[in-house]
């Protein structure tokens, strides 16, 4: 008998004005693959009558959803800089720590060095190492982001998806997401869940 | 009989030209508190004679150190934008997922809204929500970074350390690190390690 996999949907689209609509689109794509998409609740938790901090409630709700999930799909599109959204990256680390298979995509196909060079006066030091304006080394492995992110995904067997071509809408395009769903389908179909 | 705690030292200082010297300073401060500081190996792993990708080797070495650690101290100083270094944030999530107590500091005392407003033309939308130049909501909880980071630390019982005053050197100042060591000392002293 088949079962339904729960997939946590991490990404900065929770900050869009139409965050709930994007969430519904992602969940509809999940359903086409036989998954249930769990979308973070940042947009839907408001004031608490007991006066508990809303950010803590959101954290607990998101962590509870992550714990209940069989896998995660993370949107690693650059956010306010050359790297992915910090909340999404935290959730990726958390899911890998919890042993959940994760799949990731970015809507910026450039590598980290190219992204960082776009932002400011990066240059090579006398040893040939690329450094940003603060003198901090820029990793040059051809990865999309910090090596912990790219390698964390690759070591699980599914490389970070980097669709070519600038998407029409960086935070809304779902081509990479659909490819992650295919990765997840192939991976989870071969696994057995221990209840 | 007392034992020695192993503390993993995450932070963007691995990208400084003097990364190894900063690591030694952090390890010396750890020793004063009776800890052994485990410093990431990004700077010390070079080419592999068997042709394995260096980034993968660094990832595996860092994850192995994290797994061996009793706790983590993370430097969440903003890096190439308003948020912390993506590699450090990944490691924080990983450690929390693995059940390791974590302590964090930032050398930028401002909150996320103020940091993000410094970078570009953030403005309030008609509903009063702050949005960045891409129209993405800026969290306004008074946190230093994305709520998953601040709340992740706070839920463990130790709030993110945010020393007042601009430090002389943003990526080298160790006042916040020393305060995290004190947090860790108080926390680990009351715990029992199950070997």
Interface residues (C-beta under 8 A of the other chain):
Chain A: X12 X15 X16 X17 X19 X42 X53 X54 X55 X56 X58 X59 X60 X62 X79 X80 X81 X82 X83 X84 X85 X86 X87 X89 X90 X91 X92 X93 X94 X95 X96 X97 X98 X116 X119 X125 X131 X132 X134 X135 X136 X137 X138 X139 X141 X143 X145 X146 X147 X148 X149 X150 X151 X152 X154 X155 X170 X171
Chain B: X12 X15 X16 X17 X42 X53 X54 X55 X56 X58 X59 X60 X62 X79 X80 X81 X82 X83 X84 X85 X86 X87 X89 X90 X91 X92 X93 X94 X95 X96 X97 X98 X116 X119 X125 X131 X132 X134 X135 X136 X137 X138 X139 X141 X143 X145 X146 X147 X148 X149 X150 X151 X152 X154 X155 X170 X171
